[in-house]
């Protein structure tokens, strides 16, 4: 922790610094790139735009200065939050996980003070990543009729703090970077988009990615040798990663559901103790789970994401 960063933190109200340390600082990072199926282009771009500058800040100077902020946008359930956590894990940075619930306060002026304390602590603990999950909940476009004065002040404070991030003052080249995700990029304030200089589209998984996701989700259960996940991947076009997770959970419950339909709990527990409990997931279980689980992202929404990507994506 550099001396200048310590001075900045000392200048903030201790109760807000404590709130940042307690509610926003995330010490439980365990997501690895291998936990995320496919998305190779997004992984490569994040390594280039975020990971390497954090690991080698002395290289990223002058015209090669790293981006102030990176926005991951796309349909819900496509792995945006997991990507952000994988970045922080690989770069071994201090990770601040921010949501609207953690920074919006009903008390006048408290939200702005919390935002200032957040960035002060981030500079003190640099290299660090400040992650805004669903940033549209905080930074929707300004000037709409329903906007409250307190909301405008929070937005102004956040934009001001983002202008001041980068290399921590006196921090030996250590960096503070902002990562953000959104499912509705068209709702974001224009001034925020200018500060989130790198914008990466995270689309719905393609066929190969769906097959990999199914394999990852089913890795902890036994499946029939004849279960062809490629066929299931064909059946789930338009499904998000979250949708596929639901399919696999539903299929994994089917063997237990068959047992509970004909046996009391005591008998099932006894089978477990005797080693005769068979919970193998069948092909029919997977097909039935797929049939009972609908895709949650409408085709017209996908078209809207792709149109926005063509206009604003920076890759």
Secondary structure, DSSP 8 states (H G I E B T S, - for coil): --HHHHHHHHTS-HHHHHHIIIIIEE------GGGS-S-HHHHHHHIIIIIHHHH-TTTS-GGG---SEEEEE-STTSSHHHHHHHHHHHHT-EEEEE-HHHH--SSTTHHHHHHHHHHHHHHHT-SEEEEETTGGGT-B-TT-TT--HHHHHHHHHHHHHHHT-SB-TTSTT-BEEEEEEES-GGGB-HHHHHHS-EEEE-----HHHHHHHHHHHTTTS-B-TT--HHHHHHHTTT--HHHHHHHHHHHHHHHHHHHHHHS-HHHHHHHHHHT-----B-HHHHHHHHHH---SS-HHHHHHHHHHHHHH---
